[in-house]
Amino acid sequence: FGVAEPDYFGTLDLATGKATLFIPRLPAEYAVWMGKIPSLAEVQSRYGVDSCEYTDQLPAQLPRDKRVHVLKGYNTDSGKWSTPASFAAIDTVEADFDVDASTKLYDAAAECRAFKTDAELEVMRYVAALSSEAHCEVMRKCEPGMMEYQLEAIFTGHCYYHGGARMMSYTCICAVGENSATLHYGHAGAPNGRVLEDGDMALLDMGAEYCCYGSDITCSFPVNGIFSDDQRTVYEAVLSAQEAVEAAMGPGVEWSEMHRLAERCILEGLVSAGVLTGDIDAMMAAHIGAIFMPHGLGHMLGIDTHDVGGFPEGRERLTDPGVSKLRMNRALEPRMVVTVEPGLYFVDPLLDAALANPAQSAFINAERLAHFRGKGGVRLEDVVLVTEAGIENFTVVPRKVADVEAVCAGAAWPPPK
């Protein structure tokens, strides 16, 4: 229903399509603290429903001769059950609440959310473009001596001031140096609090939310604006993976195969860098890719950052290292919006375990690997719509090394025509 206010309920008659909102009957004092109390007609007009009633009328409005479904279901991403709607007088309702049947409503709603309408896509294009602009602004203003949280402040301020996006899709990840090897850095225990040093690489995973729809974009760039040879080596391995995946995406393509393609590209980059040696197919069989990219390639995006719909009926989470981290296991279809976010990281616990495993250490040049340890990682993340012909990329940020350096130096993006 897209309702912003708390304590509302909504019903949908599956036979007729009639949508009704039920709003709380607020006391007069509410207006003193929270502003004018809207009328039923005003709420009905704002949200475009067929009718509007008060919540104390909900029990009487529920049908006595039909099954009532509630949104109870299993979230295949989080592994948790959703809490169905409940209200004070629910025990007095004589309608047939069939909890088993209600999971079908949840599953159907989740599948609907996997495919975006034109109106949804309009909002998602907007918030992705806004987030892209904010990322570029951070690149221009970033310099050694700043704090990680200042980069977050630049981003969030730009999104709100220039685009009206008050909320973020998730806690901003502003990781520099070794912090960029922590995949979800930026949480309460590590709150973007490090000083940026000359020679650091920054990994910034940030996305605004607008009208309940999210964006999810990651940029990686040198804090001083100029790539070192080592930074370029790692960055271009990740970029090659992102470009290869986006070129191969389209209807009918299995997402797990895109993950494996990204792993292969990153392994090729590590071979070129001298970190790995040997046959790529043999490395894939030994799951070397999961050491350096210990997360899934991407996920569904929409009302939730990690949106529902990734595991439709008959599809389960995969078990092999690497692909086991995927938040979706299905073939791509038109109108799906997904993220494409390959990464390459030097995570000490994973590297130590690999070096202690003869089946994996045989491919690793330990001396060359030591040169990269402690330097964090790189991730590049785009928001992508699957189309009949392939994809439409909603993300508008520089990706080539020369373009990243130009924006860090103050250039406009996209370049003026």
Salt bridges, closest charged atoms under 4 A:
GLU5 OE2 - ARG46 NH1 2.57
ASP13 OD2 - LYS66 NZ 3.56
GLU42 OE1 - LYS36 NZ 3.00
ASP56 OD2 - ARG25 NE 2.85
ASP77 OD2 - ARG327 NH1 3.06
GLU94 OE1 - ARG64 NE 3.77
ASP96 OD2 - ARG67 NE 3.88
ASP98 OD2 - ARG67 NH2 3.49
GLU111 OE2 - ARG330 NH2 2.82
ASP118 OD1 - ARG335 NH1 2.95
GLU133 OE1 - HIS158 NE2 3.87
GLU137 OE1 - ARG140 NH1 3.11
GLU137 OE2 - LYS141 NZ 3.22
GLU178 OE1 - ARG194 NH2 3.30
ASP200 OD2 - ARG194 NH1 2.60
ASP205 OD2 - ARG379 NH2 3.02
ASP216 OD2 - HIS299 NE2 2.98
ASP230 OD2 - HIS371 NE2 2.41
ASP230 OD2 - LYS375 NZ 3.28
GLU236 OE2 - ARG232 NH1 3.69
GLU243 OE2 - LYS400 NZ 2.88
GLU254 OE2 - ARG315 NH2 2.76
GLU257 OE2 - ARG260 NH1 2.91
GLU263 OE2 - HIS259 NE2 3.24
ASP281 OD1 - ARG264 NH2 2.82
ASP304 OD2 - ARG113 NH2 3.45
ASP307 OD1 - ARG113 NH2 2.49
GLU333 OE2 - ARG330 NH2 3.42
GLU341 OE2 - HIS299 NE2 3.16
GLU341 OE1 - ARG379 NE 3.97
ASP348 OD1 - ARG373 NH2 3.02
ASP352 OD1 - ARG373 NH2 2.71
GLU381 OE2 - HIS299 NE2 3.88
ASP382 OD1 - ARG399 NH2 2.66
GLU392 OE2 - ARG125 NE 2.80
